[in-house]
C-alpha cells in the first residue's frame, strides 16, 4: 500500500495548497487537466510543469520544477513510471513537503528515497478520487 488514509488526508488537508502538477498541459483530453480542475475546485493552487510551459487554468506554467520561483507544497506526478523517480528527486531538492504519483505511476525506489528524505508520499492513487472521500 503506497498511500494509507492518514497520509492521504495529511497531504490533501494539512501540507499546503500549492501543487505543482508535472505533466499538466492545456490538452483538455489528458487526465492531468481534469485532475487539476478538481484540485482547483477544492482550493488548491495548481502550477503546471510541462516542457511546453503553457499557462493552464490561468496559472503560468514552467518547464521544470526548478524553474518555479516560489515554494511548492505538493508535487503531483503525471509522467510514466520510468520518468517519475527523477521528478521525485527534484521535488526533494525543491523543498516540497510531499510527492503524489498518479494512478499507474509506481517507482518503489523513488518512494523509499522520498520517504527517507522526510517527505510524505503516495503512489498509484488519484487526488481527484481521494478528495471527495475525505468527507
Secondary structure as the mmCIF struct_conf table of DSSP 4:
data_model
#
loop_
_struct_conf.conf_type_id
_struct_conf.id
_struct_conf.beg_label_comp_id
_struct_conf.beg_label_asym_id
_struct_conf.beg_label_seq_id
_struct_conf.end_label_comp_id
_struct_conf.end_label_asym_id
_struct_conf.end_label_seq_id
HELX_RH_AL_P HELX_RH_AL_P1 UNK A 5 UNK A 13
TURN_TY1_P TURN_TY1_P1 UNK A 14 UNK A 14
BEND BEND1 UNK A 15 UNK A 15
BEND BEND2 UNK A 17 UNK A 17
STRN STRN1 UNK A 18 UNK A 22
TURN_TY1_P TURN_TY1_P2 UNK A 23 UNK A 23
BEND BEND3 UNK A 26 UNK A 26
TURN_TY1_P TURN_TY1_P3 UNK A 28 UNK A 29
BEND BEND4 UNK A 30 UNK A 30
HELX_RH_AL_P HELX_RH_AL_P2 UNK A 31 UNK A 41
TURN_TY1_P TURN_TY1_P4 UNK A 42 UNK A 43
STRN STRN2 UNK A 45 UNK A 49
TURN_TY1_P TURN_TY1_P5 UNK A 51 UNK A 52
STRN STRN3 UNK A 56 UNK A 56
TURN_TY1_P TURN_TY1_P6 UNK A 57 UNK A 58
STRN STRN4 UNK A 59 UNK A 59
STRN STRN5 UNK A 62 UNK A 62
BEND BEND5 UNK A 63 UNK A 64
HELX_RH_3T_P HELX_RH_3T_P1 UNK A 65 UNK A 67
BEND BEND6 UNK A 69 UNK A 70
BEND BEND7 UNK A 73 UNK A 73
STRN STRN6 UNK A 74 UNK A 77
BEND BEND8 UNK A 79 UNK A 79
HELX_RH_AL_P HELX_RH_AL_P3 UNK A 81 UNK A 94
TURN_TY1_P TURN_TY1_P7 UNK A 95 UNK A 95
BEND BEND9 UNK A 97 UNK A 97
STRN STRN7 UNK A 98 UNK A 101
HELX_LH_PP_P HELX_LH_PP_P1 UNK A 102 UNK A 102
TURN_TY1_P TURN_TY1_P8 UNK A 103 UNK A 104
HELX_RH_AL_P HELX_RH_AL_P4 UNK A 108 UNK A 116
TURN_TY1_P TURN_TY1_P9 UNK A 117 UNK A 118
STRN STRN8 UNK A 120 UNK A 122
BEND BEND10 UNK A 124 UNK A 124
HELX_RH_AL_P HELX_RH_AL_P5 UNK A 127 UNK A 133
TURN_TY1_P TURN_TY1_P10 UNK A 134 UNK A 134
#
